[in-house]
Each structure stands twice: as C-alpha cells, then as structure tokens.
Amino acid sequence: MNLKSIKQPFIETFPGDFSKNPIQRNTPKVLFSNIDPVGFEDPELIIFNEKLSKEIGLGKLDGDTNFLVGNNLPENIKTYSTAYAGHQFGNWAGQLGDGRAILAGEIENEKGQKTEIQWKGAGATPYSRHADGRAVLRSSVREYLMSEAMHHLGIPTTRALSLSFTGENVVRDMMYSGNPQEEKGAVVVRTAESFLRFGHFELMSAQKEIDTLQELADFTITNYFPEISSVGEQKYKDFFQSVCTKTADLMVEWFRVGFVHGVMNTDNMSILGLTIDYGPFSMMDEYDLNFTPNTTDLPGRRYTFGKQGQISQWNLWQLANALFPLIKDENFLEETLSQYGTYFWKAHDQMLCNKFGFDELKESDEEFFINWQGLMQELHLDYTLFFNLLEKIDNISDIKTEFNKISYTFFDESKSNKLENFLQIYKTRLEKNIISREESLDLMRKTNPKLLLRNYLLYECIEEINEGKTEMLDKLIKALENPYKEIFPEFSVKRPSNYNDISGCSMLSCSS
C-alpha cells in the first residue's frame, strides 16, 4: 500500500496535545491529541476492500496487513484522535471526542480527491471516557457492511476499508443488562472525505476559543466546500446554509430506504452531510414512524424513524449557536433554520412521489401520503417489500395473499378491504401521470431498493464469522453492491418470526 503518501494536515493546522498520553482526561483549548494505536500481537484479516483502496490512492494490499490494525507504522504516519463536544439525547455533554477512533491522516488520489483514514477499535485515547477504546467483532461487522451498503444505495456515508480480528477478547455488556461477556475483538478501518462533526465546532465555541473556531471553519470551507467563494461574514453564512442543505438531503435519503440511525446526537452529525457512526442503527422492517432500534432511547423515543427530520433541525440549531460568534446575525440563522423545514418536507414528499412512481408532486398527494402512512402502520406492512410489490401491482391477481406475505400481522377481511381501497386510489392517482406506465415503473425501480441489510441478516453473518466462516459475508457483499437488483431472492424477504425477540435483530444498545 502507498502508506508514504499519508499526511496529517489537521494536526499541522490546529492546536493539539502532543504528549501521547492515553489517560482519559479533558484536553482544553485543543482539537486533537497525538496517540498511538495499542498494537495487536496476533491479528487476522477478515476482509479488505481493494476497490476502495485503489480509489482513494492506497493501492493494493501487497500481503502486509500491519497497517490495517495500526501495527508497525511508518514514520510519516503521526496518529491522533480529535476532540469534540456534543448534545447527547438533548443534553449538553461537554467534551467527548474520538473514544474508539484513531486517525492515520489523509491521502490524496490521482484526481486530487482527499480521504481521511482512521482505525476504530485500535485502543484507548484521552477521549475514551473510562472505556478501553477497543471494538468487538459484532459492532465492527455491522459498521463495515452497513457503511458499504449505504454507499451502494447512493447515500452519503463514511466507508469501510478493512475488517480484522485483533486476536484478543473484549468484555462488553451488549444490552446494558448487567451481564457482561467476552467477545472477539476487531478493528475496522474506515474512510471519509472528512470525519468533522457538528461537535468539533461546538467544543471550540463552548470554550470560547473563537480564533480556533474561525480557523476550523476556514479550514473546512477551503477543503470541503469549494463552491463557497464569498468572504467575511457571508462566507460563514453560506457555509451554514450549505450544511443545512446537505443535512436535509441526507435525512430524505434515510427516509427513502428506511434507515434509522438510532443515536442522532450532535457529535454523531457529519459537517459534510455523511452518515457517520454506525451504532444501534437499523433498516426498518415493519413500517413504523415510532420505531427506534436503540434500547438507550427508550422510553423517550427521541431518535425514532419519524423524528429524524425534526431532530436534524434541532441539531442544526446547536450548530447555529456554535457558529454565532462568526455570523452574529440572529435573523439570518432563525430564517435559515425556519426554511429548513420547508426545504426538507418538499424534498421528502418529492422522494415519496418517486417511490410511488408519480411524475410530479400534486397538492392532493399530501393527503394520499398521510393515508398511506396510516395504512402501513395499521397493517404492519414491510416498508421495502411494500414498494417492491407495488411495482408488480398490475400483474397481481390475489392481492390479499401477496400483501399478507409482507405483513407482520394476519389480514382479516377489514384489513384486506382497506388495502384494496387504498390500491384503487393509488391506481386512480397513477392515471393522472403524464409519463407512461413504463416510465413510472422505471422511476420506482431506481428509487426503491430490492435489498436492504436487515439486522437479522447481519446477525446471521456475524454468527458465521464467529465460527470462522465467510460464505455469507462474501454473498452479502455481492448483494449489497447491487441493491436495486434481486440477485439473491432469499435476502429480499421480511424478517423471519424466529428473530423477533433476539437481541441484535431489532433492538440494540449504544455499545453495540
């Protein structure tokens, strides 16, 4: 691999702690701490994303896997973890930071595209908050596969370069139930254009390090927002507006495929509008606006599927507060955040139009969508499979039987009648399209995936890898690279009932 090309512009730009001390502590007035990966004596590579490695400029693996777990690093790689703050479950948490992540730095490919590279699970940092900085196989497999699944769905996301056993066991209490157990340790190498979060800006603003806050904003704009050419205060206004737009667009994409993040704290919000920090996430099986996959989010249900647009706006308010020393225009910030909801809902409804195969958004569609949501929840229908069936509606002779297959409850006559009435309204709405039926179907096929990485599939894959098998892993990766095609029909089914009450198949904790 082309490791000599990895650089660390972040630590060359901002104030940091160079002591390499892993003791967990506050590190005021700095944005990073130099820290070494712990090192592992007997690591084992599980999977390497060679295509991604070539794309970002690292090249082929060439047999040496040391870098993938942070062992025996060349002198040019000066490793570090970043400090940030955040609001967790609506409450100010103060300094947080990369508790399990250590950055190698940044690499640039032949096209001039820059990518940050970091290990997750390579040891403790000053920001580990009384934890060990390790990761278990379970969470590492979930992150590797889900981030790649999101990428191939066309959703902005961090990506995964490799997954390795560390050769050691890690103790975790998976459900915070007082029952800690040993699990296999793992390290995942993940990449992104940048891992900067809302929380980086919150930390500097809260500490009143305004010069560093401005340097951070300038650094971010210069490197990741080349479309911004304004100067002075307007530059920061344009920056905030762009972050709002990217965030809204991301939320709409999550709604499109039924992704539920599970822990949308401000420290888990990417400044570039990427899906970041795959913890207690879930792809939605049964459609439910009130679904949260995170046991820690119970009973408040702050981070449910249906609230993700609202919570993203709340998080942007916190970013606005952090950037206020640079913008100093309350009216602008309030107006921008007020318009956020308008922009989000318009984009959201247009997305639903595409899922249903409508050529344009009509005024009457709002009522149609509300009725559809009620039907989905009352009939407990599978979100993804519903739209897959809808594409075949012209050729379905027995509607009750086919839709009953994708329901998580049994259809009685009343439910069957409600479904048939809705489908008749849908067909009537389709007749108002100017585009042809084939064009409508083409729009649906491009919008509605055939395959989602459901939690029960992840559970099965993790169980196999624990047993030393990788057949399902290889099969899943091939399927996830083609989510709009039904390559493996056995993956495109609703969650089997035997997985309903198994931890990790629907609900998870933040430690997962």
N, C-alpha and C positions, 0 to 999 in steps of 0.2 A: 504493500500500500504506500501511497505517496504521503507519508507522515511528515516529511520535512517541510511541506507547504502549509502546515497548520500554524496559524499565528494567533495572537491574543490582543487585538486592538482594544478590547474593552478594558483590560487591566492597564493598558498603556495610556488610557484616556482619563480614567476616573480614580478617585482616592480609594485606597484599599488597605487591608490588614495583611502584611507580608510575613507574619510570624509562623504560619503553617501549624498553628496550634488548633487541634481538633476539639478542645474543650468547649462545650456549648455555652454561649455567653452572648451578651449584647455587644455589637460592634458599631457604636455610634459614629456618624459622620462619614461612613464608607459605604461603597456599593458592592464590595466583594471581599473575600478572604482567600488567600492562597492556601490550598490544602491538597495533600497527596492522597490518591486512592490507597486503600488499605493494603491491596495486593492479595492474591489468592494462590495457594500452592498447587492446587490440583484442579484447575478449571477445565471445562469441556464445552466446546462449541456445539450448540444445538442447531442454529440456522444463521445464515449470513445472506444479506440482501445484496447480491453482487451487482444487480442492475442499478440500484440506488447508489451504491458505492462508486460506480463509474460515472453516474450522472453528476454527482457532487464534486468529483475530481480526486477521489481517493484511489480509484483503480481497483485492481484485482487483489485478492487476499494473499496470494503467494505463500500459503501454508503457515504463516506466522500469525497466531491468534492472540498473542500477548496484549496487543493494543486494545482488543475488544473487551478486556476485563481490567484494563488500566495497569498492566504489569510491564516492567522494563521499558519505560517510555524514553524516547529520545530527548536530548537536552532542550530542543526548541519548544517542547510542549510544557508550558508552565500552567499547571492545573489550578482551578479556582472554583469557588461557589459564590453565588451572588446573594446579596441581602435585599430583602423587600419586606413590605408590611402588608396589611390587608384587613378587610372586614370579613369575619367568618360567621356564617349564619346570622348576618345582620349586625354583629357586634365588632367594635374595633379590637383587634388582637395585637396591635403593636408590631414589633419586629418579628418577622417569620424567616423567610429565606430558603435556600436550597438545602433541605434537610437530608435528601437522599440523592441529590444530583451534583455531579462534579463535571465541570466543563473542560474539554481539551482545548477549545478555542474555535477558530473559524478557518474554513478552507474556501478557496475560490476556484471554480472550474474554468474551462477554456472560454466559455461565453461571458465570463465576468460575474457570474452569479455566486453569491456568497452563502455559505451554510455553516451554522454553528453545530458542534458535535459535543454530546455530553453522555456520561455514564449515569445510569440510575441504578443504585444499589451497590456502589463501589466503596462504601464506608462512611463513617461519621464526618460531619462538618460542624463548624460553630453554630449552625442553624438547625441541627437535628432535634433539638428540643427534648432532651432526655431519651432519645432513641438511638439506635445503633447504626443508622444510615444504610443498612442492608435492605435487600428486597427478596421476596420469596418467588419461587417459580410461578406460582399461581398468578400473582399480580403482573409478573413480567410477561408471561404468555399473553395475558389479556391485553396489555398495552401494545405488545408487538403486533398482534393480529388485528386489534381494533383500529389502531392508527393507520395500518396499511389498508384495511377495509374502507375506512373513511376516505382515504386518498383516491382509491379506485371508484368510489361513489361520486367523486368530483367535489368533495367537501374540503375546504381549507383545514389543514391539520399538521401537527408535527408528524414525523415519520420514524420508522424503526430500521436501523442498520443491521443489528445483530442481537442474538439472544444466546446466553451461555449459562451453563451451570457454574457455580463458584466452587463446588467441591466441599462446601460446608453446609451445616443445617442452621436454620434461623428459627427462633421461637416467636410465634405470633398467636394472638387471640383473635381469630378471624371475625367473630361476631360480637366482640367485647362482652362475652358471656361469663368471664372468669374461668375459661377453660383453655389456657394457652397450650399449644402443641408445637413440636418441632416440624418444620417443613424444609424442603430443599431450597437452598439459596440460589439466586440467579442475578445476573446483570444484563440489562438491556441497554444498548447504545441507541440513543435517539437523536434525531436531527431536526433542525428547523432553520428558516431564514434568520429568525431570532427568537429567543426564549423570553424576551422582555414582557413584563406583565404590568397591569394597572398598579400593582403593589410596589413596583420599583419607584414609581412617581409618588405614590402615597408616602413612602418612607422618607424620602428627601423633603417633601413638603411638611410632613408632621414634625420633622426635626429642624425645620426652618433653615435647611441648607439650600437656600434659594439659588445661589450660584451653581451648585451642583445640579439642582433641579433643571436649571436652564441649559446647562451643558448636556444633561441627559436628553432633554427634548431636542436640542440641536443635533446631537449625535443620531438620535432616532430618525429625525426628519431627513437628514443628509443621506443616511444609509438605506432607509426603508420606505421613504415617501418621496421619491424623486419627482413626482408630479407637482410638489409644492415648491413654488418659485417666489412666493411673497416674502416680505421682510418685516422685521419689527413684530409688533403685537399681532398683526394679521397672520403672520406665519403660524403662530401657535393656535389661532382661531381655526385656520384651515386644517391644521393637524388634528385638533379635537373633532372637527366636523368629519374628517376622513375616518377617524377611529369609530365614530358613531355609525357611519355608513357601513364600514366593514363588519362591525359587531352585529348590526341589524341583519345584514345579508347572511351572516353565519347562523343566526338564530332561525331564519327562514329555512335554511338548509337542514338544520336539525329537525325542524318540524316536518320537512318533506319526507325524510326517511324514518322518522320516529325515534330519533336518538335522544336519550335523556342523560345528561351529564352527571347529575346526582349531587354535585358539590360545587355550585357556582359562586364560590367566594371570590372576592375581588383579586386575591392573589392567584386564582386559577383562571384569570381572564387575560388572554393574549392581547397585547397592544396592536398586533397585526391582524387580529380577527381570525386566529387559528384555533382549532380545537386542541386544547392542551390539558395535560394532567388527567390521564385515564385511570380513575379510581373506581368508585362504586357506580359506574355507568351501566346502562342497559339499552339495547334496542327494544322497543316496545313490542310485545306480543299482542295481547288484547288491548284494543284502543281504550285509553282511559286518561283523560286530562288531569286526573288527580294522582297519577302514578308517579311514585318516586322509588328508585332502586336502592336508596341509601337508608339503612336502618338508623343511622345517626340523625336522619332528617325526620324521624318520627317522634312525637305525633304532629309536629308543627307543619310538616309538608311544605317547607319553604321552596324547595327546589323540584317541584313536580314538573311533569312534561308541559302542562298547560300554562305554567307560570314563567317559563324560560324567557319569553319576550319581556315580561314585566320586570323580572329580576335583572336582566341585562341592562335595562334602563336605569334601575336603581344603582347598579354598579357604576354606570357611566356618570351618575350624579356624584359618586365618590371620586371618580377621576376628575370631574369638573372642579370639585373642591380642591383637589391636589394641584391642579393647573392654574387655579385662580391667581396666584402671585405672578404668573406670566401673562395672563389675559386681562384680569382686572375689569371685566365687563360683565356684570351680573345679568343684564338684559340679554346679551348675546347668549350666554350659557343657558339661561332659562328658556329662551326661544328655541335654541338648538335642541335641547332635551325635550321640549314640548313637541317639536316637529318629528322627533324620533319615533314616537308612537304612530303618527300618521304615515310616515315612510314604512315602518315595519308592517303595519296591517295591510297597506296597499300591496306590498311585496308578498306578504303571506297569502292574501287572497288570490293574487295572480298565480302563485305557486299552486294553490288548490285548483285553480282553473286548468292548469297544465295537467295535474294529476287526473282530473275528470275528463280531459280531452276537449275542453271548451276553447273556442278560438279567441275569445276576449271576455273580460270581466264585465258583467251586466249588473245593473242596480239590484235586480231580483236575486242575484246569486248569494247575497249575504244571508237571506232567509233560507235559501237552499242549503248553505253550508251549516247553519245552525241546526236545521232539521237533521242533516246527515250526522252531525256530531252526537245528537241525542239518540239517533238510531244505533250508531256504532256502540255506544255505551250500554244502551238497554239490551241489545242483542249480543253483547260481549264478543264482537267480531274482531278477528285478527286484522291489524292495520294494513300490513303489507299484502297479505293474501286477498283481502277485500278488493284492492285495486287490480291485482292480477286477474281475479275473476271478472271484474268489471270490463276488462279488455275482451273477454270472451262472451259477454252477455248476449250477443246476437245469436250465438250458437248453443245456448244452454236451454235444454228442454224441460229439465226438472230443477227449477230454481231452489225450491225448499231443500232438496237433497244436497245440492252443490254448496249452498251457503251454510248449511248446517255443518258441513265438514270443516269450515273455518271459524266456527263459533266455539267459545269456551263454555257454553251452556246449551241445553237442549231447546230446539224450536218447538213451541206449541203452535196451535192454529192462529192465535192472536199475533204472535211474533212473525209468523210466516206472512200474514196479511199485511202487517206493517212494512215488511221488507218488499213485498210485491208492489205495494202502493208507492213506496219510495222509488223503486226501479222504474215504474211507469212515469213518474215525474221526471226522473233522470233522462229517460228516452225522449220525452217531450222537450226537455231543455236542449238535448243534442240536436233536435230538429231546427233549432234557431241558429246553429252554426252556419257560417258562410263557407267554411272549409269542408272538404269531403270527409266521409267517414274514415277513409284510409289515412288521411292527413291527421285526423283526430286521434286515431289509434297510434300513429307514429309519435305524436306528441306525448301520449301516455307512456309508451314504451321507453322513451328517453327520460321520463321523469320518475317512473315507478320501478324500483329495483325488483328483480326476481329473487335475489338472495340477500339476506341480512345475516350478520354474525350474531346470532341469538346467544344468550347466556348459556343455554343448555348445550349448545354446540361447543362453546368454549370450555364448559365443564368436562365434556367427554374428551376433548382434545388434551386438556391438562391431565386428566386421569391417565391417558395413554402415554404421554410424555413422562409422567412419573414412573411408569412401568418400563421406560426405555424404548418405547415405540414412537415412530414419527409418521406412520402412514396417513393418519387423519390430518396431521399438521400439513403435510405436503398436499393432500387433497383439498383442504380448506383454502390454502394459499392460491391454488389454481382457480378455485371457485370465486374467491374474493377479488381476483384480478379481472373477473368478468361478471360483475354483479347484475348486469342488465340482460344476461342470458341465463337460461336454466340448464347449466352444464351437468349438475348433479341434482336431479329432481328430489332425491331423498333429503336434501338440505332445505328445500323450499316447502316446508310443512310447518304447521303450528306446533308449539311446544307440547311434547307428549305429556300426558297427565301424570306419569310417574315421576316427573321432575318438578311438580308443582310446589312441593314443600322441602326441596333440597337446597340448602344454603349454597349460594353461588349461581343458582339457576334463575333466580328472580331478584332476591334482595341480597345486598352486600353491605359491609361496613366500610368506613373510610379507610381502614387499614388494608382493605382487600387489594 
